[in-house]
Amino acid sequence: MNQTSTAGSVRFTSPLLDAHVHTRRATALPLTGDEHVVALRRLVRERAIDIKLSLVDQTKLVTAASELARNTIKYGGGGEARLIELDDGSRQGVQLIFADDGPGIADPALALTDGYTTGGGLGLGLSGARRLVDEFDIDTRAGEGTVVSVVKWKR
Amino acid sequence: MERIPILRIGDLLLVTIQVDMHDRLAMTLQDDLTERIVRDEAKGVLIDISALDLVDSFIGRMISNTASMARVLDAQTVLVGMQPAVAITLVELGLTLTGVKTALNVERGMALLGKDFQHGARSDQAR
């Protein structure tokens, strides 16, 4: 286990922020502007290639990262992303965690419905990202913040 | 400021997106393209995304909106060159780009817009 201690900028605490049992290496990135979304996409693509995800799975993971990073910036008022390499002994994967100290999501079930948006977008960010990954978890509290964790395993 | 170039070919405009699009760049392209449609009296717009390895909901919405704006300005838009992995991801994400015409490459896109890519030169070899 080699967990980074760069959580600093986000104060919201969530069990989703505890290290995944199969964590090998973790990297944290700030998420405040759209240049960070581009930087994150590049880093996720590199890691996905490192563990030899198929091109389709790479594309799905990077697209999910882009949607969730944009949510963190737009709705969460900025926060951070963590990119974690996973290895459970039989397979490798990439976990992405998005954390912010924003207003939280009043109704997460509703926010996960296709087409639901409060921001004038298409309402596909959360629901679409969930379909693109293998594991999806969300922890949000009104007035405190939101943490979203997704995992894509190599098939 | 970084900009995506817009090329004019006859009464068509060709936009080749080769950079990782950040949001401001996408918005600038929308402004530039609508300006050029009017200034050049363009009848068609080809947006080549063969170099893009990702189309997320933001870029997808930008493409849809651009096509709608072009239509209102009397120009047809064809999105060309989408990579298969991008197509799979886009549909799974829930984005169907309704109302946007697509073609596999620029040549077919031009054909769709009623232009003969090899007009005059080697029309006997035209498919």
Interface residues (C-beta under 8 A of the other chain):
Chain A: D34 E35 V37 V38 R41 R42 R45 L55 V56 Q58 T59 K60 V62 T63 S66 E67 R70 D114 G121 L122 L124 G125 S127 G128 A129 R131 L132
Chain B: D20 H22 D23 R24 D53 L54 V55 D56 S57 F58 G60 R61 Q83 P84 A85 V86 I88 T89 E92 L93 G94 L95
